[in-house]
Amino acid sequence: MRKLALLTALCCCAQMGFAQRNFGKFVGGLEMSFDVRQLTTGITPRFIPSFQLEVPINSLAFGAGVGRKYYRKYEYPVYAGQVIQREENGVLVTRYKSNIRSFDPAYWTIPIKAEVRIHRCQCVYLQAGMSIDILDESTPDRLEFSGAELEFQSYNEFRHDQLFKKRTTSYNFGIGFNLFRTEGFRLIARPSIVWSENPEIYTEAPKFIPTLRMNFGVQFAIIR
């Protein structure tokens, strides 16, 4: 959290020096996001790239885009068709031969946003929005381990949409800053609080999971 506070302070200082008014009637750009919690727990961040379009109207702006979101590797057992019975501590037990498979869950994400610039120089803005995430069922599977002996019989196969929801939603609220700007180009940074719907079907976790997300972007004035 100290690193995030320092980064936010630097963003504020930079935008005070370089910020100017909106520079286009139609704006496009690339944005890269990651969850801060992944850094604090030592996990390599899963970046969320997206391409976004924006229409400024005075101090307001409305936009939408498309991006790609990956989750951490997900493992699941598949029954291999063989049953083993053996005696353990004088008791006959049954074990089911299974293969452990995995895949990297991936979603196409469609962010929708509304912004309002709250400073006279339009260098600071508030953003509220939501994302609609659609499961990409073509992500390839991998065999992690063959011949695992489990106490339960799993299914012979799983489709990805039997393990992860076909569609999820998330909601966000953030404060953005202009870091640098020329006549048709600007850099932005935006810390956001995001409430993401848990995509896993077989889980006891809450339906929505809050997280702190950092967003960095490059924007171009397509129509000035």
N, C-alpha and C positions, 0 to 999 in steps of 0.2 A: 504494500500500500504506500510505503514511503516513496518508492520509485515512481508510482503512478502520480502521486502528489507533485513530485519534482517535475515530471513530464508535463503535467497540466500547467504548472507555473511557467515553464519555458514556453509552452504554447501561447499563454496569455501575453508574455513579453514580446514574442515574435509578431503576433497579430497586431499589437498596438503600433508597431513600427511600419507594417506593410499593408494593413487593411485599407480597402477603398470600397466604393459602392459596387453594387451588382454590375456585372460587365457584359451581360448578354440577355437576349430575349428567349433563347433556347440553349440549354447547357447540357453537355454530355460529359461523362467521365468514368474512370475506373476507381473502384474502392476496394480496400483490403481490410478485413476485420479478423480479430482473434479474441478469445476469452482470456481475461487476465488470470483467472483461477488456474488455467492450465500451466502458466508460468510459475505461479506460487507453489504448485504441487510437484514441480519438476517434470511435467509432461511437455513434450514437444508440441507447440501450438498447432492446431488444425486451422489453417487460414481459410477464410471464406471470401473468395474473390467475387466481384459482381461488376456489371456494366449498368450504369444508371443514366436516365435522362431527367431533366428538370426544367420546369417552366416558371421563371420568376414573375411575380406580379407585385410591383412596388416592394414592400417589405415582406411579402409572403412568397412562398414557392411551393409547388406541388410536383411530385416526381414518382417514377416507378423504374423498375429495372429487372434484371435477371442475373442469377448467380448460381454458385455451386457450393454445397455444404457437405462435408464429410464428418462422420463420427468415428470413434475408435473401433478397432477390430472387434467383431462380435463372433463368439464361438458357440456352436451348438452340436448336440449329438445326433447321429443318424443310425438307426438299427441296421446291423449288418447281416441279420438273418440266422444267427447261431446262438443257441442257448446252452449254457454250461451249468451243471449241477455238481457241487462238491460238498464234502463234509467239513465244517469249520466249528471247532469246539464242541463236537458231538452233535451238531445240528446241520441238517441238509439245507444248503442255501442255493439259490438260483441266481446266476449272473447272465447278463445279456451282452453279447459282443456288439460293440458299436464303433463307428468312426467319428472322430471329432473334426468337424469342418468349420470354416470361418469365412467371413467376407467383411469388407469395409462398407458399412451402410452409407449411401450417398443420396442426397436430395437436390433437386433443382429448386432454387428458392426465388420467389418473386417479391421483392421488397416494394412497399407502397409507403410514401412519406408525405408529410406536410411540415413546412418550416416557417418560422417567423423570425426576422432579424430584429433584435431588441436594442441595438446600439445605433446612434446617429450615423456612424460610419459604416454600418452594416457588416461589421467584422465579427460579431458574435451572434449566434442564432440558437434557437430552441428547435428541436426536432421531435416529433411524435410520429410513430408509424407502426406498421405491422408487416409480417412476412408470411406468405403462403408457401409451404414447402411440399413438394411432390416427390415421392419415392422413385428413384431410378432402379428398376428391377433388373437391369442388365449387368449390374456389378458382378464380376466373376467370383466364384467360390474357390477355396483352397482346401486341400486335405492337410490337417495339422497333425493328426495322430490316428493310426489304424489299429484296431483290435482292443480298444478300451473295454474293460469289464465293468458294467454298471449294474446297479441294483434295480433299475427300472427299464422297461422296454420303451424306447422312443419310437417315433414315426419312421417309416422307411425313407421319407424325403420331406423336405420343407421348401416352400416357396418363400422368397424374401418378404412378401406382404403378409405371411403368416407369423412373422417374427417382428416386423416393424410396420407401423401404421402407414397407409398409402398417402395420407395427407396430414400435415400438422400445421399449426399456426404459432406465431410468436409476436409479442408486442414489445415496443421499445420506446424509451424516452431519453434524450441526450442533449448535451450542450456542446455546440460546435464552434470552432474558431478558424478564421482564415490565417494561415501561417505565412503565406507569400502570395503575391498577385502581380501579374502584368495586365496588359489590356485584354488579352484573351485567354489567360491561363492563371490558375490558382491552385494552391495546396491547402488542404483542410485536415483537421484532426477533430475527433469527436468521441469523448467517453460517453457510454450509454449504459443504462440499466435495461436488461432484456429479460422478459419472462417467456421462456421457451417451453412449448408443450413437449413432454417426454415422448419420444417416438417409439420406445420399446413397448411391446405388447405384454410380454411375460416379465413384469417387474412390480415391485411393491413401492417404488419411488412415487413422490407426489406427481400429480398430473402436469403442473407447471413448475419449472425450475428457474429461479432467478440467478442471474450472473452479471458481472461487470464486463463489458466488451469495449475494446478500443478499436476505433475506425480511422483509417488514413485514406485520403483520396486525392486524385488528380482530376481537375475539371477543366474543360475547354468551352469557350463560347462558340457554339456552332453557328448561331445567328446573333449578331450584335445589335 
